[in-house]
Amino acid sequence: MDSWPGWLGVAAVTGLAMLLVTAPTLRRLPEPERSPEPEPEAKIPYRRLAQPPFVLGCTALSVAAALVAAVTMPVQVLPLWLVLATVGVLLAAIDAVTTWLPLLLTRVAWLLMGLAALVSLLFGASPSQLVRSALGAALATALYFAIWWLTRAGIEFGDVRFAPLIGAAAAAQSWPLLILALVLGTVAGGIFGLVRLLSGRRQAFPYAPSMLLGPFLAGLAQQLSGV
């Protein structure tokens, strides 16, 4: 896709989808079975997020993410990136507000990513790209599992479950993009953590937004560099 009408069309359709499904999804999400530990205050129920400010914020972020994906990615892998731009954005936004990544919605995202990989074949993706996507998902999961296992308090296990979405989309394009996405996501998380530390907030912080930022920054970096 190499024209502004096409890019804007993808972003508009993506934003409309987010606007329509975000609130109903939040109202139906089951709550976690246990409370966060430590628990400075009660967790915000998912259904309370189904308000115009949060829904419109998710929609705006989704439009921006879809536009970046449409501009920087070839059409062959765009279906996978649009999963990141929709369900991925919603998961990251929920994590940003509640510090929880809903397991049910994460599993739905896995399913949608798998379906998007199959749909990408209709847009010209090769079987080798799908294999690379699956391997990228496994690699990203293994990396974040290792970080979780080694640090325990460093990241939550929900971030490990979120990782295959990043790996699948980024690796579908190329291995260098996957590596850059993981690096930039880590850098973004480190900067965010440092800012929180300097502001006196030492409790655990949501990491999924930084993880999600990684592949989109990587796509922009490669686009600007012409690599």
N, C-alpha and C positions, 0 to 999 in steps of 0.2 A: 504494500500500500504506500503510494508515493505522492499523494496530493492532499491538500488541506481539506477539501470536501469529504474525502474518505476518512481522514483522521477525526474530523469533527463529528462525523456521523457515528463512528464507533464510540466516541466519548459520550455523545448524547444518548445513545441507546443504553450504554452501560449505566449512566446516571439515572435514567428513567427506571431501569430495573432495580437499582438500589433504592430509589425513592419509594417504589411500590412494595418491596419485600422486607425492608429493614424493620419497620415497626411490627408487622405480624410475626416475624421471626423472633424478635426479642420477647414478645409476649408469650411465646410458646416454649422458650428454652427452659429446660428443667434446671433447678438450682443445684449446686454441688451438695454432696451429702454431708460434708463437714465444713466448719468455718476455718478461715485462714489462721495460721499460727506464725508469729504472735498476732493477736487481734486487737489493734488499737481502737477499732470501731467496727460495727457490723458491716458485712459486705453489702454493697449496693445491689439490690435485686435486679436481674436482667430486665424485667418488665418495666422497671422505673426509667430505663434508658429510652423507652419507646416514646420519646417526646420530640417535638419539632427541632429544638437545637441540636440534639444528638443525631437525629435522622438526616437533617440538612447538612450537618457537618460530614457525616459518612458519605452522603451523596456527592458533596463537593470534592472530597478526597478521592472518591472513586472515579469521578470525571477526570481529575488531574492525573491519576494513575493510568487510566485507560488511554488518555491522550499521549502520555509519555510512552506507553507500550506501543501504541499505533505508529508513533513517529520513529521509534528506535528499533522495533523488531520487525522482521519479515512476516508476511501474512501466514507463512507455514506454521509458525509457533505462536501466533497471536491468541488462539483459543486458550492456551495454557496461561498466558499472561493475563488474560481477562478474568480468569479465576482468581488470580492474585489481586486484581483490581476491584473485585467485588467481595467475595467471601473472605479473601485474605485481608482486605481493608476492614471489613466488619469485625473480624476476629481481633485484629490489632487495636481497633478503636475500643472494643469491649475490654481488652486487656489494659489499655491505657487508663480507663476509668475505674475498673473493678480489681485489677491485677489478677484476673482469672481468665483463662481461655476455655470456653465451654467445650466439653468433650464431644457432645453430640454434634455441634456445629463444625468442630474440627474433623470429625469423621465424614460429615457431609462434604466438606471441602476436599478431603482425599478422594471421595467418589467422583466429585465433579472434575477434579484434576485428571483422574483416569479417563473419564468420558471425553474431556477436552483433548487428551492425547490422541484418542481414537478419531475424534472429529478433525484433528489437524491433518490426518491422512487425506481427507477430502480437499484440503487446501494445498496439497502438494508436499507435505512432510514425508520423509523417507522412513522406512522401518528402523534404520540405524539411528535416526534422531529420537525415535521412541525408546529405543534401547538405552541411548545416552541419557534420556530424561529419567528413566527408571533408575539407572545407576547413579545419577546425580541426586535423586531423592534419597537413595540408600546412603550415599556418601555424606550428605548433609545431616541426615539423621544420626549416623554413626559419630560424626564430629560433635554434634550437640549432646549426644548421649555421653560421650567421653567427658565433655566439659561438665555435664550435670553430675556424673559419677565421681569425678575427681574433686569438684568443688562443693557439691551438695547444696550449699547455701548460695552458690553463685547464680544459678538460674533455676527456674521451676521446671518440672517435667512437662508441663504444658508447652513450653518452648521447644522441647525435644519433639513433641507431636506436631508442632507447627513447621519444623525444619524441612520435612519432605516437600512441602509446597514450594518453598524457596528453591530447593535443589532441583525439583522436576522442571520448573519453568526456566530457570537460568541455564541448566545443562542442556535443555532442548535446543537452545541457540548455540552454545559452545562451551567447552571446558574452561577456556580463559574467562568467559563471562561468569561462570559459576564461581571460580576462585575469587574474582574481583568482587562479586556480590557478597560472598562470605566475609571478605576482608573489610569492605566498606560498611557492612552491617555491624561488624565487630567494632570498628572505629566509631560509628555513630552511637552504639551502645556505651562505649567507653566515655565518650564526650558527655553524653546524657548523664551517666553515672557520676562523673566528676562534678558536673554542675550541681547535681543533687547533693553530693557530699559537701561541696563548698557552701551550699545554702543551709547546711546543718541537718539535712534529712538523710539518715543512715539506714533506714529500713529498706527491704527489698523493693525493687522498682520493676515496672512492666518492661519486658525485653522484646516482645513481639513487634512493637512499632519500629524499633531499630533494625530488627531482622528483615522486616518488610521493606524498609527504606533501602537496604543494601542492593537488591537487584535493580531497582529503578534508578538509583544513582549510578550503578554499573552500566546500565543501558545508555544513560545520558553521557557518561564519560566516554564510552566507546563511540558514540555517535559524534561527539565533539572532536574526538581525536582522529576520527576517520579510520579506526582499526576495523 
